[in-house]
Amino acid sequence: MQRKPTFFERLTGSINIEDEGDVGLSGEQTTPIADQGTAVEGDAQLTVDVYQLVDSIVVQAMVAGVKPEDLDISITREMVTIRGRRVDVRNVKESDFFFRELYWGTFSRTILLPAEVEPEESEASEKHGLLTIRLPKIDKGKTQKLKVRGGQ
């Protein structure tokens, strides 16, 4: 019998490592695309949404409070890695906090992609704290015709 995900797992999109697949909110068996995502040791793990369009794979992550120059995105044909740092600039004594839930510090996430992509044609944008990375899929059915030039 499959267990239901905890509230925290549903909220953050995380999974229990002991589960091969997971039970979705509707009760059906699901296997998330980005199951393989990992964080570098010591970094917080960035939460992401990964989905596909007809011609591309899209990765989205909330990076509110992170300057674009503090983001590092590395892309290969099979995976994308997002690293960054959120800096706390407030001068508040620890004893003056009632709640302290926001994360400040370094984060990273490596996502194994479900299809090969063209790293050179990938695009990243940020709007209102939402980072969107568009990764065009490799068109394996595409045919390129070459003209043969005569010898000289």
C-alpha positions as CSV (number, residue, x, y, z in Angstrom):
1,M,0.0,0.0,0.0
2,Q,1.4,3.4,-1.0
3,R,1.6,6.2,1.6
4,K,0.3,9.7,0.9
5,P,2.9,12.4,0.8
6,T,3.2,14.6,3.8
7,F,2.1,18.2,3.8
8,F,5.7,19.3,3.6
9,E,6.3,17.0,0.6
10,R,3.3,18.4,-1.2
11,L,4.2,22.0,-0.4
12,T,7.8,21.8,-1.5
13,G,7.5,19.1,-4.2
14,S,10.1,17.0,-2.4
15,I,9.9,13.2,-2.3
16,N,10.8,10.6,0.2
17,I,14.0,8.9,-1.1
18,E,12.6,5.5,0.1
19,D,9.7,5.8,-2.4
20,E,10.4,4.7,-6.0
21,G,7.4,6.7,-7.2
22,D,5.0,8.7,-5.2
23,V,1.3,9.0,-4.7
24,G,0.0,12.2,-6.2
25,L,-2.7,14.4,-4.6
26,S,-5.3,12.6,-6.7
27,G,-4.2,9.3,-5.3
28,E,-2.7,8.1,-8.6
29,Q,0.9,6.8,-8.9
30,T,3.3,9.4,-10.3
31,T,6.9,9.5,-11.1
32,P,8.2,13.1,-11.1
33,I,10.4,14.2,-14.1
34,A,12.9,15.9,-11.8
35,D,13.2,13.0,-9.3
36,Q,17.0,13.0,-9.9
37,G,17.5,16.6,-8.7
38,T,20.2,17.0,-6.2
39,A,21.8,19.9,-4.3
40,V,25.5,20.4,-3.7
41,E,26.4,19.4,-0.1
42,G,26.0,22.3,2.3
43,D,23.6,24.2,-0.1
44,A,19.9,24.4,0.3
45,Q,18.0,22.6,-2.5
46,L,16.1,25.0,-4.8
47,T,12.6,23.9,-5.5
48,V,11.6,23.7,-9.2
49,D,8.8,23.0,-11.7
50,V,9.9,21.1,-14.8
51,Y,7.6,20.6,-17.7
52,Q,7.7,20.2,-21.5
53,L,6.2,22.0,-24.4
54,V,6.1,20.6,-28.0
55,D,9.6,21.9,-28.8
56,S,11.2,22.6,-25.4
57,I,11.6,21.8,-21.7
58,V,10.9,24.5,-19.2
59,V,12.4,24.8,-15.7
60,Q,11.0,27.3,-13.3
61,A,12.2,28.3,-9.8
62,M,11.4,31.0,-7.3
63,V,14.5,33.1,-6.8
64,A,13.0,36.2,-5.2
65,G,15.7,38.3,-3.5
66,V,18.5,37.0,-5.6
67,K,20.4,39.4,-7.9
68,P,20.9,38.1,-11.5
69,E,24.7,38.3,-11.0
70,D,24.3,35.9,-8.0
71,L,22.8,33.2,-10.2
72,D,24.9,30.7,-12.1
73,I,23.1,28.4,-14.6
74,S,25.1,25.6,-16.3
75,I,23.5,23.5,-19.1
76,T,24.6,20.4,-20.9
77,R,22.5,18.3,-23.3
78,E,21.3,16.1,-20.4
79,M,21.1,18.3,-17.4
80,V,20.8,21.8,-16.0
81,T,22.4,23.1,-12.7
82,I,21.2,26.3,-11.0
83,R,23.3,27.8,-8.2
84,G,22.8,31.0,-6.4
85,R,23.0,33.0,-3.2
86,R,20.4,35.0,-1.3
87,V,22.0,37.6,0.9
88,D,20.3,39.0,4.1
89,V,21.0,42.7,4.4
90,R,18.9,43.4,7.5
91,N,20.4,44.6,10.7
92,V,18.1,42.9,13.2
93,K,19.2,41.2,16.4
94,E,18.4,37.5,16.6
95,S,16.4,38.2,19.8
96,D,14.1,40.6,18.0
97,F,12.7,37.9,15.6
98,F,9.3,36.3,16.3
99,F,9.6,34.0,13.3
100,R,12.6,33.3,11.1
101,E,11.6,31.1,8.2
102,L,13.1,32.7,5.1
103,Y,16.2,31.0,3.7
104,W,19.4,33.1,3.4
105,G,22.5,31.6,1.9
106,T,23.6,29.5,-1.0
107,F,21.4,27.1,-2.9
108,S,21.7,24.8,-5.8
109,R,19.8,22.2,-7.9
110,T,20.9,19.8,-10.6
111,I,18.1,18.4,-12.7
112,L,18.5,15.4,-15.1
113,L,16.4,16.2,-18.1
114,P,14.0,13.8,-19.7
115,A,15.2,14.6,-23.2
116,E,18.3,16.0,-24.8
117,V,18.4,19.8,-25.3
118,E,20.4,22.4,-27.3
119,P,22.5,24.2,-24.6
120,E,23.6,27.0,-27.1
121,E,20.0,27.9,-27.8
122,S,18.7,27.9,-24.2
123,E,17.3,31.1,-22.7
124,A,16.8,32.3,-19.1
125,S,14.7,35.1,-17.8
126,E,13.5,36.4,-14.4
127,K,10.3,38.3,-13.7
128,H,8.8,39.1,-10.3
129,G,11.2,36.5,-8.7
130,L,10.3,33.7,-11.0
131,L,13.3,32.3,-12.9
132,T,12.3,30.6,-16.2
133,I,14.7,28.6,-18.3
134,R,13.6,27.5,-21.8
135,L,15.7,24.6,-23.1
136,P,14.9,23.7,-26.8
137,K,14.7,20.0,-27.4
138,I,17.0,18.4,-30.0
139,D,15.0,17.5,-33.0
140,K,16.4,14.0,-33.8
141,G,14.1,13.8,-36.9
142,K,15.5,16.9,-38.5
143,T,17.3,16.4,-41.7
144,Q,19.9,18.7,-43.1
145,K,20.7,18.6,-46.8
146,L,24.2,19.3,-47.9
147,K,25.3,20.4,-51.4
148,V,28.4,18.8,-52.7
149,R,30.9,21.2,-54.1
150,G,33.0,20.1,-57.0
151,G,36.8,19.5,-56.6
152,Q,39.2,22.3,-57.5
